[in-house]
Amino acid sequence: MAATLHELFAGRTETLGDKPKAEIAYVVLGAVDEAEVRALALAQIPTAYQGMYRKTVTLDERLNASTWKVVAAYEAPEPQQQDNPEPTFAFDTGGGTQHVTQSIQTIGRYGPSASTALGGAIGYDGQNVAGVDITIPVYQFSETHYLAPSYVTQGYKTTLMGLTGAVNSAPFRGFQAGEVLFMGASGTRRGVDVDDRWEIAYKFAASPNQSGMSVGSISSIQKRGWDYLWVQYGDDVDATAKVLIKKPIAVYVEQVYPFASFAGLGIGS
């Protein structure tokens, strides 16, 4: 016959005050050995009681060959270990860096050989367009959520890994599809109690979608936030300066990150 667990109501004690505690006694009947007692107690004794967490389960006494007394101890959580701590949010508008080969506008030309036909190409040395590194708008933000251990399974961790380096395929946190890059998550779990929660920080970066862009004489360019734009240059002649030049002849917008649904993060949209 399978072992059974029964509460001994006469053995229940409670301590009130700033940090309430409680002990509840149980008896296990029909157990083969301590391993069966321990497994049954951990599976069936409630993990919470009157707002307190179960801290320990002790095999208190063996009453006969197949009967054990078990005591579960409960304590109120510390302030930082409340059942559902509020999530925290942080952001940074420090921006990102991008290498560009085109200016928005040429505002000055000096010298007799200055060309008016480069189309905004930056750093042309007679053969190549060198370009320059600039700071671009990137809104970085993070969220910290506290999740039950039953939710943070190996499958969930694998989902986080798979979504890292993906761009939102649907609106997320007020941003349009294509604007948010998931940069990964880091998790910490303190304590050994079965109910101790995971503290997980999710990191994101947002870059705006753009439309109606122009590069030289090429216009009506559409670019999603995390697409990569590059310019192809061709040879031309500046008839005024009578020199060979490079000018934009084509613009390419490349998708370099996969798109995915962020629903798998489990933190809402």
C-alpha positions as CSV (number, residue, x, y, z in Angstrom):
1,M,0.0,0.0,0.0
2,A,1.3,3.5,-0.9
3,A,2.5,5.8,1.9
4,T,0.1,8.5,3.1
5,L,0.6,11.9,4.8
6,H,-1.7,13.3,7.5
7,E,-1.5,16.5,9.5
8,L,-1.2,16.3,13.3
9,F,-3.4,19.2,14.3
10,A,-2.3,19.0,18.0
11,G,1.3,19.7,16.9
12,R,0.7,23.0,15.1
13,T,2.4,26.1,16.7
14,E,2.4,29.7,15.5
15,T,4.5,32.7,16.6
16,L,3.2,36.2,15.9
17,G,5.1,39.4,15.8
18,D,7.2,41.3,13.3
19,K,8.3,38.1,11.6
20,P,5.7,35.4,12.1
21,K,6.7,31.8,12.2
22,A,4.8,28.5,12.2
23,E,5.5,24.8,12.6
24,I,3.0,22.1,11.4
25,A,3.5,18.4,12.3
26,Y,2.5,15.6,10.0
27,V,2.6,11.8,10.2
28,V,3.6,9.5,7.3
29,L,2.0,6.1,7.4
30,G,3.1,3.0,5.4
31,A,6.5,4.3,4.3
32,V,9.2,1.9,3.2
33,D,12.2,4.1,4.1
34,E,13.3,7.7,4.7
35,A,13.7,8.4,1.0
36,E,10.0,7.7,0.5
37,V,9.0,9.8,3.5
38,R,11.1,12.8,2.2
39,A,9.7,12.6,-1.3
40,L,6.1,12.4,-0.1
41,A,6.6,15.3,2.3
42,L,8.2,17.6,-0.2
43,A,5.5,16.8,-2.8
44,Q,2.4,17.1,-0.5
45,I,3.2,19.6,2.3
46,P,2.0,23.1,1.2
47,T,4.8,25.5,0.2
48,A,3.0,28.4,1.8
49,Y,0.8,28.9,4.9
50,Q,-0.9,32.2,6.1
51,G,1.4,34.3,3.9
52,M,4.5,32.5,5.1
53,Y,7.0,30.5,3.0
54,R,7.9,26.9,3.8
55,K,11.5,27.0,4.9
56,T,12.3,23.5,6.0
57,V,10.8,20.0,6.2
58,T,12.4,17.9,9.0
59,L,12.0,14.1,9.5
60,D,11.5,14.6,13.3
61,E,11.0,11.1,14.6
62,R,10.5,7.5,13.5
63,L,7.6,6.2,15.5
64,N,7.7,2.6,14.2
65,A,9.0,0.5,11.2
66,S,6.7,2.3,8.7
67,T,5.6,5.5,10.5
68,W,7.5,8.8,10.7
69,K,6.7,12.2,12.3
70,V,7.5,15.1,9.9
71,V,7.6,18.8,10.9
72,A,7.3,21.7,8.3
73,A,8.6,25.1,9.4
74,Y,7.2,28.3,7.8
75,E,8.6,31.9,8.0
76,A,7.4,35.3,6.7
77,P,9.5,36.4,3.7
78,E,12.0,39.2,4.0
79,P,10.9,42.5,2.4
80,Q,13.0,41.8,-0.7
81,Q,11.6,38.3,-1.1
82,Q,7.9,39.1,-1.2
83,D,5.7,36.8,-3.3
84,N,5.6,39.1,-6.4
85,P,8.1,42.0,-6.3
86,E,7.3,44.8,-8.6
87,P,9.3,44.8,-11.9
88,T,11.9,47.5,-12.3
89,F,12.7,49.5,-15.5
90,A,15.8,51.5,-16.7
91,F,16.8,53.2,-19.9
92,D,19.7,54.9,-21.6
93,T,19.7,57.2,-24.6
94,G,23.4,57.3,-25.0
95,G,23.0,56.2,-28.7
96,G,25.0,53.8,-30.9
97,T,27.8,54.1,-33.4
98,Q,27.4,53.6,-37.2
99,H,29.8,54.0,-40.0
100,V,28.4,56.2,-42.8
101,T,29.8,57.1,-46.2
102,Q,27.2,59.8,-47.0
103,S,26.5,63.2,-45.4
104,I,23.0,64.6,-45.0
105,Q,24.1,67.7,-46.7
106,T,27.4,69.3,-47.8
107,I,27.5,72.8,-46.3
108,G,30.8,74.0,-47.5
109,R,33.4,73.4,-50.3
110,Y,36.8,75.1,-50.5
111,G,39.6,75.1,-52.9
112,P,39.8,75.2,-56.7
113,S,39.5,71.4,-57.0
114,A,36.5,71.0,-54.7
115,S,33.9,69.0,-56.5
116,T,30.2,69.8,-56.5
117,A,29.2,66.4,-57.9
118,L,30.2,63.9,-55.2
119,G,26.6,63.6,-53.9
120,G,27.6,63.8,-50.3
121,A,30.2,61.1,-50.4
122,I,32.5,61.5,-47.3
123,G,36.3,61.1,-47.4
124,Y,36.8,60.5,-51.1
125,D,40.5,60.3,-51.7
126,G,40.5,59.9,-55.5
127,Q,39.9,56.2,-55.3
128,N,37.8,55.2,-52.3
129,V,35.1,56.7,-50.1
130,A,36.4,56.4,-46.5
131,G,33.3,57.5,-44.6
132,V,33.1,58.4,-40.9
133,D,31.8,56.9,-37.6
134,I,28.9,58.8,-36.1
135,T,26.5,58.5,-33.1
136,I,23.0,57.5,-34.1
137,P,19.8,57.4,-32.0
138,V,19.6,54.1,-30.1
139,Y,17.3,53.9,-27.1
140,Q,18.6,51.2,-24.8
141,F,16.3,49.9,-22.0
142,S,16.1,47.1,-19.6
143,E,13.4,45.5,-17.4
144,T,13.8,43.3,-14.4
145,H,11.1,40.8,-13.6
146,Y,10.7,38.3,-10.8
147,L,9.5,34.9,-12.0
148,A,8.4,31.7,-10.2
149,P,10.9,28.8,-10.5
150,S,8.2,26.7,-12.1
151,Y,8.1,29.2,-15.0
152,V,11.9,29.4,-15.5
153,T,12.4,26.0,-17.0
154,Q,15.2,24.8,-19.2
155,G,12.8,25.3,-22.1
156,Y,12.2,28.9,-21.1
157,K,16.0,29.6,-20.9
158,T,16.3,28.0,-24.4
159,T,13.6,30.4,-25.6
160,L,15.5,33.4,-24.3
161,M,18.7,32.2,-26.0
162,G,16.8,31.7,-29.3
163,L,15.3,35.2,-29.2
164,T,18.6,37.0,-28.4
165,G,19.6,38.9,-31.4
166,A,16.1,39.0,-32.9
167,V,14.0,42.0,-33.8
168,N,10.3,42.4,-32.9
169,S,7.9,41.2,-35.5
170,A,5.0,43.0,-33.8
171,P,4.6,46.2,-31.9
172,F,6.4,46.0,-28.5
173,R,6.6,48.5,-25.6
174,G,5.2,51.3,-27.8
175,F,7.7,50.7,-30.7
176,Q,6.7,49.5,-34.2
177,A,7.7,46.2,-35.7
178,G,11.3,46.3,-36.7
179,E,12.5,48.8,-34.2
180,V,13.4,46.8,-31.1
181,L,16.4,44.4,-30.8
182,F,16.4,41.9,-28.0
183,M,20.0,41.9,-26.6
184,G,19.6,39.0,-24.2
185,A,18.7,38.3,-20.6
186,S,20.5,37.5,-17.4
187,G,19.0,35.7,-14.4
188,T,19.8,35.3,-10.8
189,R,18.2,33.1,-8.2
190,R,19.1,33.5,-4.5
191,G,18.2,30.9,-1.9
192,V,17.5,27.2,-1.9
193,D,13.8,27.2,-1.0
194,V,11.5,25.8,-3.8
195,D,9.6,29.1,-3.9
196,D,12.6,31.5,-4.2
197,R,12.0,33.5,-7.4
198,W,14.3,34.2,-10.3
199,E,15.3,37.8,-10.9
200,I,15.7,38.2,-14.6
201,A,16.9,41.3,-16.4
202,Y,15.9,41.7,-20.1
203,K,18.0,44.0,-22.3
204,F,16.7,45.8,-25.4
205,A,17.8,48.5,-27.9
206,A,15.4,50.5,-30.1
207,S,16.3,52.3,-33.3
208,P,13.6,54.1,-35.3
209,N,12.2,53.0,-38.7
210,Q,12.8,55.5,-41.4
211,S,11.1,56.4,-44.6
212,G,11.6,58.9,-47.4
213,M,15.4,58.9,-47.0
214,S,17.7,60.2,-49.7
215,V,21.3,59.4,-50.6
216,G,22.7,61.7,-53.3
217,S,20.1,61.8,-56.0
218,I,18.5,58.5,-54.9
219,S,15.3,59.1,-52.9
220,S,12.2,57.4,-51.4
221,I,14.4,54.9,-49.4
222,Q,12.7,52.9,-46.7
223,K,14.7,51.4,-43.8
224,R,13.5,49.5,-40.8
225,G,15.3,50.3,-37.5
226,W,17.8,47.4,-37.5
227,D,18.3,46.9,-41.2
228,Y,21.7,47.8,-42.7
229,L,21.9,50.4,-45.4
230,W,24.9,50.6,-47.7
231,V,25.8,52.6,-50.8
232,Q,27.4,51.5,-54.0
233,Y,29.5,54.1,-55.8
234,G,30.4,54.4,-59.4
235,D,32.9,56.4,-61.4
236,D,31.8,59.7,-62.8
237,V,33.4,63.0,-64.1
238,D,33.0,66.4,-62.5
239,A,32.9,68.5,-65.6
240,T,33.4,71.7,-63.7
241,A,36.5,70.6,-61.8
242,K,37.5,68.3,-64.6
243,V,38.3,65.4,-62.2
244,L,37.2,61.8,-61.8
245,I,34.9,61.3,-58.9
246,K,32.8,58.6,-57.1
247,K,29.1,59.2,-56.7
248,P,26.2,57.1,-55.3
249,I,24.7,54.9,-58.1
250,A,22.7,52.4,-55.9
251,V,21.5,52.0,-52.3
252,Y,20.8,48.7,-50.7
253,V,18.9,48.0,-47.5
254,E,19.7,44.6,-46.0
255,Q,18.0,42.6,-43.2
256,V,20.7,41.3,-40.9
257,Y,18.7,40.3,-37.9
258,P,15.9,37.7,-37.8
259,F,12.4,38.8,-36.9
260,A,10.6,37.0,-34.1
261,S,7.6,37.3,-31.8
262,F,8.6,38.6,-28.3
263,A,5.6,36.8,-26.8
264,G,7.9,34.0,-25.8
265,L,9.6,36.4,-23.3
266,G,6.5,36.2,-21.1
267,I,6.6,39.8,-20.0
268,G,3.8,41.2,-22.1
269,S,3.9,43.5,-25.1
